[in-house]
Amino acid sequence: MTDFGKYLTDYLNRYLTMECGCSYQTVKQYSVTFMLFIQYMYKIELIAPEKLCLKEFTKERVLGFLHWLEDTRKCSISTRNNRLCALRSFFKFLQYREVKGMAYWQAILSIKQKKTPFKEMSYLTTEGVRVLLEQPDLSTRKGRRDFVLMGLLYDSGARVQEIINLTPENIRLGETTTVKLHGKGNKIRVVPLSTNQVKNLRLYMEENNLFAAQYRCHPLFPNPKGERLTRMAVLDIVKRHAENARKQYSELIPNNISCHTFRHSKAMHMLEAGINLVYIRDFLGHTSTTTTEIYARASEKIKEQALKKLTSGIIQESKTTWQKDGDLMEFLKALQVKYK
């Protein structure tokens, strides 16, 4: 095993999980980054995986890898930045393990993230959400699952992976029913659910025997094999129902809809209802209101209302009829002649 193989194994299997407390999903994404980097080194730099050593890692090659992601694989700037983040984490780790290469690691760490162009955030109006949730065929078992799944995506404001990871034991039924979500960095938050969503969820769980003790750790939304749905499977569900809704309500359902659209929509509706930004931050599981402020910037409706509120009572409607004020009009005309 090369020194690269030794350190990468330690980094992925021990450091990320035991020292950094990263989630399985983070480790998985970082692993993909290194698989792509090894692929790049083999195809472009002609260095086989079994011969890849730490000495082969240079700033120029990492930059070459990032360019390859954008130019050859057609990755977005956001994806490029995410791959760089994984590499930077590894080289920060190496600074304390392989100090002989410190100059090389610091050179790689100096690579900057690219600025991403601003994208208009996609979200649904309350009417748009209602229309979308009307699409599943509730006479079928699959349709009822899709209905409850999409309703929970919206009602909880959860990320798609948080929904995929849910099990019946994460649902706490009671006077205030809550769902326990495992977010980024293994952070846990508890979110209350609305009355109607609780009714729908309860019926779904009863139908699928998910209250039984042996299914407490079973996926809340399984595929036909009883396994967790994949992210792509949930996206397919959302896109399929969005396509049907768009046939009748094209103005309500944007073309670029995704699972995250439900999360954006929930946050916007909470903001428009006057809910404090700090509570929305906690509800969504953001670490800072800086991230949450994107919703405040995005709502044209809120901007319009805020401006109206700001100027009301300050600028009063004029009671003067200028055209009928002969003396004033003559005075102004005289000034124009004087300063011609």
N, C-alpha and C positions, 0 to 999 in steps of 0.2 A: 504493500500500500504506500502511495506517495504521501508526502507531508500535507499536501492539499486534501487528499482523501481522509487522512487522520483528523485534521482540524475541522473539516466540513461535517464529518460524522459527529464529532463532539459538539459542534455548534448547533446542529439541527436536533440531535437526540437529547442533549442535556442542557446546554446553555439557554436556548430560547424558552424551553418549558420550565426548567427548574430554577434558573436564575432570573429570567425576565418575566416569567408567568404568562407567556404568550399562549394563545388558544391554538387548538388543532388546526383551525382554518388558516391562521397566520403562518404556522410551520409549513402547511401544505403549499401556500402561495410562495413562500420563500424557496421551497424545494423546486418549484416550477422555474423560478428565476435561474437557479443554478443548473437545472437541466438544459435550459435554453443557452446559458453561457457555455456549457460544455459542448453543446451542439455547434455554437458559433466557433469555438476554438478548433473544433475538428474540421468543420467545413471550410472555414475561411483562413484560419491560421495554420491548418494542417497538423495540429497536435492532438494525438489520440488521447482518449480519456485516461487510459492506464499510464500515460506518460505526463499527465498534466501536474506540474509542481507549482509551488507558490512563486518561484522565481519567474514564471511565465506571466504573472499578473503585473501589468504596467498600466499607467494612466492612459496611454495611447490605445492599448487593447480594450480597456473598459469603454473608452469613448467610441472605439470602433464597434463594439458590441451594441452600444446605445444607438448609433447611427444605423446599424444593421436591423435593429428592431423596427425603427421607423421606416427605413427605405425598402427593405426586403420583405419584412413580415407585415408591413403597413399598420403597425401599432400606433395608437394615439399618443399624444404627448403625455397624457395622464398615465397611461400604461408604462411608457418609458420612465417616467418619474417614479412609479411604484417599483419597477425593477431596480432602479438606481438605489432606492431606499433599502432594499434587501441587501444589495452589495455593500452599501455603506455600513450597515449593521454588522456584516461579517468582518469588514476590515477594522471596525472599531474593536470588535472582539479580538482580532489578531494583534492589535497594538499591545495587549497585555500577555499574549502567549508567545509571539514570535517577534521579539523586540529588534532582532537583527535587520528586519525588513521595514523598520519604522518609517524611513524616508519614502519608501514605495507606498506604504499604506496611507500615509498622510497626503501624498500626491493624489491618490485615488479619492480620498475623502474631500479633496478640494474641488472636485467636480460639482458644478452647480445644477440645481433642478431647473428645467425649462419653465418659463411662464406659459400657462395654459390660457388660450383665448376664452373670454367670458362667454358662457352659454346661458341663454334664456332658460330659466328653470321651468320644467314641464310639470304642471299640476292640474287636477280636475276641480271643477266647481262642485258644490254639493249636489247639484242636479246631475252633473257628469258621473259622480260616484254612484248615485242612485240608479242611473241608466245602466251602468256597467254591471252592477250587482243584480240587475233584473235579467241578465243574459243566460246564466246557467239554467239547464232544464231540471227543475226540482222534482220531476217524476222519476228521475234516474238517481242511482246511488252516487255515481260519479259527479253528476250535476250538483247534488246536495253538498258533496265534499268541496267542490270548487266554490260554491256560494259561501260556505262558512270560512274557507281559507282566505278568499279575497276580502270578506268582511272583517276578518281578524287582522289582515295586513293593514287595512285602513284604521280600524278602531284602536289598535294598539300602537300604531305608528312604528311598527317593528321593521327591522331590516329583514330581507328575505332569508338569510342564513339563521336568524334568530327564530323565525317561524318554522323552518325546516327542522331545527334542533329540538323543538317542543315535544314534550311527552305529557300524558295525562296528569302526572304528578306535579307539573308546573302550573296547573290550573287550580285555583283555590276558590271553590264555590261558597258563597255565603251572602250576608246582607250586602256587602260590597265584594263582588267577584273580581279577582285579580289574576293576572298572568305574570309568571316570573320569567324574565328574558335574560339570556346569557349573551351579553354584548361583546364588543371588541375588547381585547385584552382581558378576557374572562371577567369583565365587570358585570355585575348582576343588578337589575333594576326591576321593581315591581310596579306594574301598570294596571290601573282600574279599567274595567270594561263596561260598556253601556248596557242598559237593560235588555234591549232587543238582541244585541250580539250574544249576551249570556243565554238567552232563550234558545237561539239558534245553535249555539255551541253545545248546550246541554242535550238537545235533541239529537245532534250529530254523534255525540259521545255515547248516548244511550243506544242508538241504532248500531253502532260499531263495537258495542260491549267494552268501551274504554274505561268504564268505572270498575271493571273487574280487577282484583288485586294483581293477577298475573300479567295484566297489560299496563300497569302503572308506568313502566319504563319503555313502553312500546311507542314508536313514532305517532304523534298526534295525527299527522297527515301522511300515511304510508302509500307506497305505490302498490300495484297488484301483487308483488312478491312479499309485501309486508315490510319493506325497507324504507328508509327515509327518501323522500323526493329529492331530486337534484335541483340545483339552482335553475338549470336549463328547463327542467320539467315544469317548474312553477312559472317561469317566464313564458313558456308555451301556453300554459293555461290562461294567463293574463292576456297574452296577445290574441289568442283565439277568440276569447269573449269580447275583447276590444274591437276586433275586426267585425264581428257581428253587430255590435252596437253602432259602429261607425257608418254602417250601411243606412241607418235611419237617422242618426244624430251626429253627422260628421263635424258639426260645429262644437260639439261637446267633448269629443274624444280625439285628442291629438295623435298624430302619426307616430311620434317617438315615445309612446307609452312604455313603461317598464314596471317591474315590481316596486321600484323605489318611488314611482309616481304616487303610490298610495301614501307613503310616508311624507312626501312633500305636501300632498293634498291635506293630510291631517294637520300638519303644522300650520299651513296657511289658514285653514278654517278655524283653528284655535286662536290664531293671531287676530283674525277678522272678528272673532267673538269677544275680543278684548282681554284675552288671557295673558297674564304677565309673561314676558320673554324668559325670565328665570325659570318659571314652572315648565315652560315648553322645552327649555334646555334639559331639565331633569327628566321630563317625560320621554324625550328622544334619546337620552343617554349621551348627550354631548358633554365634553369636559369643560367647555368654555362657551359663553354666550356669543363669542366671536363667530363661531360656526353657525349658531342659530340665527344670527342677525341677517343671514342671507334671505330669510323669509320676509323680514321686515323691508328689505330693499326690493323684493320682487313684487310686492302687492301694489298694483296701480290703484286699486280701490282704496287701500289704506292711505296711500299718498294723497289721493284726492280729498278724502275725509279729513286728514290731518291739516291740509292747507286751508280747507274751509273753516275748520275749528280755530286755526291760528288767526285768520283775518277777521272772523266774525266779531263785531263789537269794536274793531279798531278802525276799519275804513267804512265810513257811513255813506249811504247813497246821497248824492248831492240834491239839495232842495232848490237850487238856483236854476232858472231857465235862461241860459246864456243868450239865446237868440232874441229874447224879448228885452234884455237889459241894454237899452239903446246907449246910455252913457258909457257903459263898460266897453261895448263893441266899438264905439267911436274912439275911445281912448286907445284901444289896441290898434285900430287902423292908423291913428295918428302916429303911433310909435313906429309902425312899419314905414310910413312916409319919411319920418325923421331920420331913420337909420338906413335908408336906401343907399 
